[in-house]
Amino acid sequence: MAFMRKTGDTAPQEALIYTYWATILHLLKIGIAWEAINNFTENEINIIIGVQQAIDQKEADDNARQMARSNMKLPGM
């Protein structure tokens, strides 16, 4: 698949199909039912993905803060 290799010769139709299925698989992976996905509008999908990304970023920030705190507590550092 040229899209995955980023060769620059990706047909617009291939890029569209790839993006569509990547989005569907992402929604399924976060636990949204297939039936619900089929009823969402494009705007609703964008909101869901945006909120999920915000949650993921907050969790990553919290984990980074926790790691920084635990590194500060290590003796000899």
Secondary structure by P-SEA (a helix, b strand, c coil): cccccccccccaaaaaaaaaaaaaaaaaaacccaaaaaaccaaaaaaaaaaaaaaaaaaaaaaaaaaaaaaaacccc
